[in-house]
Amino acid sequence: MEALEMAKLAYKALDDKKGRDIVVLDIRSVSVLADYFIIASGDNERQVQALADSVDEALGRAGCEKRAVEGTRGSTWILLDFNDIIVHIFNSEDRLFYDLERIWRDGKRVAKEELGM
């Protein structure tokens, strides 16, 4: 599956579970880690986990293989690595602290319209 299609599925899964401030960054021109970072916030640890579960389920149903997961139940930051996309789900405080959008500011922010949302 193409990376942009994976990013769309992840975005929809996050949006369906009321993920906040969902950002998709195209990092192809600045990194070999992945093609896209998807960053979202949840209100508490329970929602962070529900968001991660939703993304995992949606991409798994589409046949996307997960390479790694960082963070566990009760975590305030969960990272899901699907090779071509990496999904970061934070609680609000940790997202502000780590500020991935600033660190990866050389990446291109993908508009919702480009994702078909």
N, C-alpha and C positions, 0 to 999 in steps of 0.2 A: 504494500500500500504506500502511496506517495506521502511524503512528510506533511504537506499542506492538508491533505485529507485527514491525517491523523490529528493534526492540530485542530481542525474543525470539530472532529468527534470529541476531543478533550474539552474544547471550549463549550460545546453543547452540554456535555455531561456536568461540567462545573456550573453552568448557567441553570440547568434544570434543578440542581440542588441548592440554588440561591447563593452560589459563590459570589463574593463581592470583588469589585475592581479587577476584573479579569483582563490581563494584558497578554498579548501574543507578540513576542519579539522574534524577528527573522535575524538569526545570528550567523547565517551562512557565510557572509563576507568577513566576519571577524573571528570565527572560531571553527575548529574541526570537531568540537565536542558533540554538536548536534546541529540540526538545521533550524529548529525553533525552541525557544523557551516559552512556556506558558506559566504565568504567575497569577495566583488568586489568593484571596483571603477568606477565612471563615471566622465566625464570631467567637468560637470556643473550641476546645480540643475535640469535642464530640462532632462538631460540624466539620472540622479539618479532616477527621477520619472519614466521615460520610462522603465528603468531596473526593477524597483519595479512592475510596471504594467505588464510587460512581465512575470515575475515570478508568480505573482498573477494569471494571466490568465492561464498560462500553468498548474500550480498545481490545480487550480480550475476546469479546464477541465478534469483533471485526478481524480477528486472526493476528493481531499485533502481539509480538512477543516482548514481554517485559524483561529488561536486562538486569535491573537492580531497583531496590527500594531502600531508602534511608528514612529512618523515623519509624516509630511504633505507635500502637494505641496509646493515647495520652500525650503524644508529641505535639509541639506547637509549630513544627515545620516538618512536612513530609515531602520527600522528593521521589518521583516516579520516573525512571529512565527507560524509555522505549526506543533507544538507539537514536532515531532521527529526531525525536522530540523529548524534551525533559520538562516535566511538570513539577512546579514548586507550589505547595499549598501551605500558607502561613496563617497564624493568628495575626491580628492587626499589629500588635506590639513588635513581634519578631520581624514582620515584614518591613516596618519602619526602620528597625535597627539594622537589618542586613541590607536593605535598599538595593536589591538586585537591579532594579530599573536604572539606577545611577551607575552601577558598576558596568552594566552591559549597554550603556547609552549609545554606543557606536552601532548597536543593532538597530534594525528598522522596525518601528512599531507597526503591526499589521492592523488595519482598520477592520471593524466589525463587518463592513460591507464586503471586504475582500474575502471574508470567511463565510459570506452568505447569511449573516445573522441580522 
